[in-house]
Amino acid sequence: MWNLIVIVNNVDIIIFYFINLNLQYTCLNLFMPFITNIGLYTFWIIICGILALFGGEKGRNVALILLLAIVIGHIFTEALKYIFIRPRPYQVLSGVHQLAVMDNPSFPSGHATQIFMACIILGSKYGYILLFLLLAILVSFSRIYIGVHYPSDVLAGALLGIGISIIVLRFEDNILNLKNRIISFVKIKYGLNKI
């Protein structure tokens, strides 16, 4: 078992160095630090606000589902980070081409979790799932490129994001029914249904 862990860790480092050192280009050095921010949970909270304000009833429902997934994803990734407490690649490896600094633990990638979760939910609701998945892969790749995650961090984050999005979508009807019951209760309680 220990030998398998050592082999997986070595492969992880080899792939990390290949992406982080051998695929560096000046244009990507400018592009990747920008594109990586699409994986921030705060970015997706803003998207939820836009959907809620301008997306009609469908947009409000999608925003609610996405916001719930964002909260769940953020809680899980932060909990797992402090269970595994894996250092960032640039903190333990030499010669890393580093384009960002992050001081919390590395495993799993919160950006990969958020981007896969958001892209699957939005892709399932609005179509263009392949384009959304390409965006998720690009953002996840950027985490390795800028030197803040190992490939296994990104893979674990992607799987976590996919899992959470599937679960939230599975219970979407229950969530929306609960939302509607709460809105009806508030309207009746405060006499808003007469407006």
Secondary structure as a PSIPRED ss2 file (coil, helix, strand):
# PSIPRED VFORMAT (PSIPRED V4.0)

   1 M C   1.000  0.000  0.000
   2 W H   0.000  1.000  0.000
   3 N H   0.000  1.000  0.000
   4 L H   0.000  1.000  0.000
   5 I H   0.000  1.000  0.000
   6 V H   0.000  1.000  0.000
   7 I H   0.000  1.000  0.000
   8 V H   0.000  1.000  0.000
   9 N H   0.000  1.000  0.000
  10 N H   0.000  1.000  0.000
  11 V H   0.000  1.000  0.000
  12 D H   0.000  1.000  0.000
  13 I H   0.000  1.000  0.000
  14 I H   0.000  1.000  0.000
  15 I H   0.000  1.000  0.000
  16 F H   0.000  1.000  0.000
  17 Y H   0.000  1.000  0.000
  18 F H   0.000  1.000  0.000
  19 I H   0.000  1.000  0.000
  20 N H   0.000  1.000  0.000
  21 L H   0.000  1.000  0.000
  22 N H   0.000  1.000  0.000
  23 L C   1.000  0.000  0.000
  24 Q C   1.000  0.000  0.000
  25 Y C   1.000  0.000  0.000
  26 T H   0.000  1.000  0.000
  27 C H   0.000  1.000  0.000
  28 L H   0.000  1.000  0.000
  29 N H   0.000  1.000  0.000
  30 L H   0.000  1.000  0.000
  31 F H   0.000  1.000  0.000
  32 M H   0.000  1.000  0.000
  33 P H   0.000  1.000  0.000
  34 F H   0.000  1.000  0.000
  35 I H   0.000  1.000  0.000
  36 T H   0.000  1.000  0.000
  37 N H   0.000  1.000  0.000
  38 I H   0.000  1.000  0.000
  39 G H   0.000  1.000  0.000
  40 L C   1.000  0.000  0.000
  41 Y H   0.000  1.000  0.000
  42 T H   0.000  1.000  0.000
  43 F H   0.000  1.000  0.000
  44 W H   0.000  1.000  0.000
  45 I H   0.000  1.000  0.000
  46 I H   0.000  1.000  0.000
  47 I H   0.000  1.000  0.000
  48 C H   0.000  1.000  0.000
  49 G H   0.000  1.000  0.000
  50 I H   0.000  1.000  0.000
  51 L H   0.000  1.000  0.000
  52 A H   0.000  1.000  0.000
  53 L H   0.000  1.000  0.000
  54 F H   0.000  1.000  0.000
  55 G C   1.000  0.000  0.000
  56 G H   0.000  1.000  0.000
  57 E H   0.000  1.000  0.000
  58 K H   0.000  1.000  0.000
  59 G H   0.000  1.000  0.000
  60 R H   0.000  1.000  0.000
  61 N H   0.000  1.000  0.000
  62 V H   0.000  1.000  0.000
  63 A H   0.000  1.000  0.000
  64 L H   0.000  1.000  0.000
  65 I H   0.000  1.000  0.000
  66 L H   0.000  1.000  0.000
  67 L H   0.000  1.000  0.000
  68 L H   0.000  1.000  0.000
  69 A H   0.000  1.000  0.000
  70 I H   0.000  1.000  0.000
  71 V H   0.000  1.000  0.000
  72 I H   0.000  1.000  0.000
  73 G H   0.000  1.000  0.000
  74 H H   0.000  1.000  0.000
  75 I H   0.000  1.000  0.000
  76 F H   0.000  1.000  0.000
  77 T H   0.000  1.000  0.000
  78 E H   0.000  1.000  0.000
  79 A H   0.000  1.000  0.000
  80 L H   0.000  1.000  0.000
  81 K H   0.000  1.000  0.000
  82 Y H   0.000  1.000  0.000
  83 I H   0.000  1.000  0.000
  84 F H   0.000  1.000  0.000
  85 I C   1.000  0.000  0.000
  86 R C   1.000  0.000  0.000
  87 P C   1.000  0.000  0.000
  88 R C   1.000  0.000  0.000
  89 P H   0.000  1.000  0.000
  90 Y H   0.000  1.000  0.000
  91 Q H   0.000  1.000  0.000
  92 V H   0.000  1.000  0.000
  93 L C   1.000  0.000  0.000
  94 S C   1.000  0.000  0.000
  95 G C   1.000  0.000  0.000
  96 V C   1.000  0.000  0.000
  97 H C   1.000  0.000  0.000
  98 Q C   1.000  0.000  0.000
  99 L C   1.000  0.000  0.000
 100 A C   1.000  0.000  0.000
 101 V C   1.000  0.000  0.000
 102 M C   1.000  0.000  0.000
 103 D C   1.000  0.000  0.000
 104 N C   1.000  0.000  0.000
 105 P C   1.000  0.000  0.000
 106 S C   1.000  0.000  0.000
 107 F C   1.000  0.000  0.000
 108 P C   1.000  0.000  0.000
 109 S C   1.000  0.000  0.000
 110 G H   0.000  1.000  0.000
 111 H H   0.000  1.000  0.000
 112 A H   0.000  1.000  0.000
 113 T H   0.000  1.000  0.000
 114 Q H   0.000  1.000  0.000
 115 I H   0.000  1.000  0.000
 116 F H   0.000  1.000  0.000
 117 M H   0.000  1.000  0.000
 118 A H   0.000  1.000  0.000
 119 C H   0.000  1.000  0.000
 120 I H   0.000  1.000  0.000
 121 I H   0.000  1.000  0.000
 122 L H   0.000  1.000  0.000
 123 G H   0.000  1.000  0.000
 124 S H   0.000  1.000  0.000
 125 K H   0.000  1.000  0.000
 126 Y H   0.000  1.000  0.000
 127 G C   1.000  0.000  0.000
 128 Y C   1.000  0.000  0.000
 129 I H   0.000  1.000  0.000
 130 L H   0.000  1.000  0.000
 131 L H   0.000  1.000  0.000
 132 F H   0.000  1.000  0.000
 133 L H   0.000  1.000  0.000
 134 L H   0.000  1.000  0.000
 135 L H   0.000  1.000  0.000
 136 A H   0.000  1.000  0.000
 137 I H   0.000  1.000  0.000
 138 L H   0.000  1.000  0.000
 139 V H   0.000  1.000  0.000
 140 S H   0.000  1.000  0.000
 141 F H   0.000  1.000  0.000
 142 S H   0.000  1.000  0.000
 143 R H   0.000  1.000  0.000
 144 I H   0.000  1.000  0.000
 145 Y H   0.000  1.000  0.000
 146 I C   1.000  0.000  0.000
 147 G C   1.000  0.000  0.000
 148 V C   1.000  0.000  0.000
 149 H C   1.000  0.000  0.000
 150 Y C   1.000  0.000  0.000
 151 P H   0.000  1.000  0.000
 152 S H   0.000  1.000  0.000
 153 D H   0.000  1.000  0.000
 154 V H   0.000  1.000  0.000
 155 L H   0.000  1.000  0.000
 156 A H   0.000  1.000  0.000
 157 G H   0.000  1.000  0.000
 158 A H   0.000  1.000  0.000
 159 L H   0.000  1.000  0.000
 160 L H   0.000  1.000  0.000
 161 G H   0.000  1.000  0.000
 162 I H   0.000  1.000  0.000
 163 G H   0.000  1.000  0.000
 164 I H   0.000  1.000  0.000
 165 S H   0.000  1.000  0.000
 166 I H   0.000  1.000  0.000
 167 I H   0.000  1.000  0.000
 168 V H   0.000  1.000  0.000
 169 L H   0.000  1.000  0.000
 170 R H   0.000  1.000  0.000
 171 F C   1.000  0.000  0.000
 172 E H   0.000  1.000  0.000
 173 D H   0.000  1.000  0.000
 174 N H   0.000  1.000  0.000
 175 I H   0.000  1.000  0.000
 176 L H   0.000  1.000  0.000
 177 N H   0.000  1.000  0.000
 178 L H   0.000  1.000  0.000
 179 K H   0.000  1.000  0.000
 180 N H   0.000  1.000  0.000
 181 R H   0.000  1.000  0.000
 182 I H   0.000  1.000  0.000
 183 I H   0.000  1.000  0.000
 184 S H   0.000  1.000  0.000
 185 F H   0.000  1.000  0.000
 186 V H   0.000  1.000  0.000
 187 K H   0.000  1.000  0.000
 188 I H   0.000  1.000  0.000
 189 K H   0.000  1.000  0.000
 190 Y C   1.000  0.000  0.000
 191 G C   1.000  0.000  0.000
 192 L H   0.000  1.000  0.000
 193 N H   0.000  1.000  0.000
 194 K H   0.000  1.000  0.000
 195 I C   1.000  0.000  0.000
